[in-house]
Amino acid sequence: MALATGAARLRPRSTARRPSRGGVRTSRGHEARTAAWMVAPAATLLVVFLVVPVVLAFVLAFTNARLISPRPASFVGLHNFTTLWGDPVFWASLRNTVVFAAVVVPVQAGLALVLALLVNAKVRGTNIFRTLYFVPVVTSMVVVSLLWRFLYQEDGLLNAMIAVVHPSYQPIDWLNDTRTALPAIILMSIWQAVGFHMIIWLSGLQTIPGELYEAGDLDGATGWKRFRYITWPCLAATRTFILITITIAALSLFTQINVMTQGGPLDSTTTVVYMAVRTGYQQLATGYASAISLVFFVLVLVVSGVQRFLTRDKD
């Protein structure tokens, strides 16, 4: 009897501790209001600086709007797009953008992977090399572009170094020659961003379980086979991320062009983004610039979709 009484005293009073239905609703309502207040600043900035400009670009692309004009904008249909189709500067810009992306994406991704494999090796001094490779990433692109512009001058350091190796070498003004301006910018861009993608590859390499390599060693997989059948398949997600980010960054090339060549010489380095900005802010043709931006948006969307399809998980 005494034991029964004690057990009854120790039995939890679930009804007393359970909150009431009204209390639960009040708590959830408070949490929802708190979450809304915390999300509101970021959502406001997102709407003001992303959604509104995108919607305006879609609308202005079909008008003859100008940045400064006493006349109001009027609807012109597809006039901006037909003009763009016959604009040789646009085709030159598109060709330069495609060439830049076609070279930068594989070279930068491959070089970053090689550096990541070297840094991932358990040898002394890897932290020093990792820091050295990453230093250009934390430096402003404007500063890097200014420094490399001095290097590429006719009396710059690059020509001086080549002249030491090859005494009969005639100095080249790299950024003022239509044959060398775009390759010079490609080289600088690869050097500047390779450290960032090295870190991404490195993070992917360090997530591969060591047991897979131990099993590969037991099966006699070394060297290339070890990379082909263990490392490369395990980097599928990292590979997709790097390809998409490098492609988008390459297609949106602007800062290097604006600082180093401003599209010259003879539009040999003009890109689609640079053409849109120049058309909108220097030539004040806002409607035409919006049409260029809309075409660029479609281009990036198609390329990203194709990349995503080719790198999808087929399992």
N, C-alpha and C positions, 0 to 999 in steps of 0.2 A: 504493500500500500504506500509505504514511504517512498519506494523507488518510483512508483507510478506518478506520485505527486511531484517528485524531482524532475522526472522526464517531461512532465507537462510544463514545468517552469522553464526548462531549457529549450523547449520547442520554439523555433522562431515565429514571431508574430508577423507573417508575411503581409497581412492586410494593413498593419500599422505602418510598415516601411514602404509599401508600394505607393508611389505618388499618384495623385488623382488625375483623371483624364484632363481636367481643366488646367492643372499644373503643367502637364506635358505639353499641351497646346501653347501655353504661355511661354514655356522654355524654348520650344521650337520657333515660335514667332520672334522671340528675342534674338535667337541665333541667326535667323534669316535676315533680320534688320541689320545685325552686326556685319554679316557677310556682304550684304548689299552696300553698306557704307564703305567697307574695305575694298570692294571691287570697283566702286563708282569712279575714283580718280583715274585708274588705268583704263577703264571702259570709255570714259570721256575723252581721254587723250587718243585712244584708238579710233574713236569715231571722228574726232576733229582732224587728226593728221593722217588718217589712212582711208577710212570709208568715204568721207566727204570728198577728198581729192580724187579718189578713183571714180566716184560717180560723176564729178564735174568733168573729168577727162573724157569719160564716155559721152557726155552731153556736148562738150565743146568741140569734140572731133567732127561733129556734123554741122558746125557753124563757121562763120567767118570772123570769129571774135579776135580782137587784138588787145594787147595788154594795156595800151594807152590809146584810146580813140574816142572822139566825141560821139561817134555813131554807135548805136546799140548793135549787139550781135544779132545776126539773122540766120535762119536755117538754110543750109546750102546742100543738103543731102550728102551724096558720095563725092562731091567735088574735091575735097581734100585728099581722098584716097586715090582718085584718078590722077590728080596732079602728082601725088607721091609715086604712083606707078611709072610715070614718065620722067621722074627726077633722077638724073645721073648721080647726083651726090648721095641720094638715098641708097642706090645700088652699090656705090663705092663704100658707103658706110656699112652696109649689110655684109659685103664681101670682107672688109677688114674685121668686122666682129666675128664672122664665122672662122676666118683664118686664125684669129687670136684664140678663140675657144678651142679650135681643133688642135692647136699646138700646145696650149697651156694645160688643158685638162689631162691628157695622158702623161705628158712630161712631168708636170708638177706632182700628180698623184704617184707616178712611179718613183720619182726621185725621193719623195717623202717616205714612201714605203721602204726604200733601200736604207735611208737614214734611220728609220725606226727600227729596222732589223739590226743595224749596227749598234744603235744605242741600247737596244734590248739585250744585247749580248752581255754576259756577266764578266766584264773586264774593267780594269781600273780607269778612272777618268771619265766615265760615261756622263756624270752629272755636269762636268765642264762642257763637253760637247753638246749636251742637251741645251744648256744655257746659251751657248754660242749660236746654235741653230735657231733658237727662239728669239734672240735679240731683235732681228729685223721686224718681227711681228708686233712687238710692243712699241715700235717707232712709228710715228705718224707717216702715212703714205705721202703727205705733202712734203715732209722733210726728206724722206727717202727719194722722192722724185726730184727735188732740188739738188740733192747731192749727186745723183746719177746724171743730171743734166750737165753739171760741171765735169763729171768724168767723161761724158761723151763729146765734149767740145773738141774742136780741131787741135787745140793746144792742151787738151786735158790729159788726165793720168792714163787712160786706156791707150791712147795713141802713143804716149811716151813709153809705156811698157812693151807695146808691140814693136816699137822702133828699136828697143834694146835687143830684142830677139832677132829682128829682121832689119838690119841697118838701111837697106834700100827702100823701106816701106814709106809710102806717101800718106801723110795723115788724112783722115776722113772726118768730115763734120757729120757724125752719125745721125743726128736728129734733123739735119737739113738736107738729107739725101733721100729721095723717094724709095731707093732700093734698100736702105738700111734703117730707116726710121722705125717702121713697125717691128722688125726683128729686135731692135735695140730695146724697145718697150716690152716686148715679150720676155726677153732675158731678164730684165729688171723685175718684172712682175713675178716670174717664177722664183727668183731668188728671195723676194720679199715675203712671200706667203708659204714657202715650202716648210718652214718651221712649224707653223700652225697645224698643217695637215700631218706632219710628222708626229705631233703630240696625239692627234686623233688615232692614227695608226697604232701608236705605242699603247694607247689605252686598250685598243682591241686586242693587241698581242698579249697583253698581260691578263686578259680574261680567259685565255685558252688554258684548260686544265693540264697540269703537268703529266697526269696519268696517260693522256693521249700520246705524248712524246715517248713516255716509257714503253707503252705498248708498241709504238712504231720502232723503237730501238730493238725490241725483242723480235720483231718481224724483219729486221734488217733494213729498215727505211732510214736512210741518211741523206744529207745534202739536199739535192733537188727534190727527191721523192718525199722527203720529210716536209718540205715546203708545199709541194704540189698536192699531197693527199691529206695533210693535217692542218698546216697553217692557213693556206688559201681558203679552203671551205669554211673554216671557223671565222674568217673575216668577212663573211657575206654581208652582214648588217652594216659593219663599218665601211665596207667598200661602197655600198649603196649611198650611205650618208655623204661620204667624201665626194663621190662623183657628182651628186646633185648640187652640193654646196659649191664645188669648184666651178661647175658649169654655170650656175646662176651668177657667181661673182665674175666669171669671164665675160659673160654676155652683157653684164652691166658695167663694163669698163668705162670709166669717166675721169677719175682724179688724175691718173698718170697723163692722160691726153691733155687735160686742161692745164696742167702745170708744165709739161715738158714740150709739147708741140702745138697745142691749140688746134689740132686737126691737120696741120700742115706736115710736110710741104705738099701742096696741090691735093689736099684731102686724102693723102696716102695713109693717114692715121686716124681719120674721122671715124667714129663709131656711131651706132644708132642712138645710144643714150646721149652722147655729146652733141649729135646733130639736133636732137629734140630740145636740149637745153639751149643751145645756141639759137635755134629758130624761135623759141619762146621768149627768151630774155634779151637777146641782142637784136633780133629782127622783129620782135614784138608780135609775131604771128602766133597767137595762143591757140587758135583753132587748128592750124596746120601742125603745130607741135603736139597737140593732143592726139591728132591722127597718127603721128609717128609713135607716140607712147602706146597707143592702142595696138598698133601692129607689133611693137616690141613685146607687149604683154602676151599677145597670142603666140609669138615666137617662143618665149620662155615657157609658156604653158605646154606647147606641143613638145618641145625638147625634153622638158621634165617628165611629161607623160610617157614618151618613148623610152627614156632612161628607166623609169620605174617599171615599165612593162618588160624590158629586157633583163632587168636585175631582179625580177620578182622571184619569190620562193616557189619553185616548180614542184616541190613535194606537197 
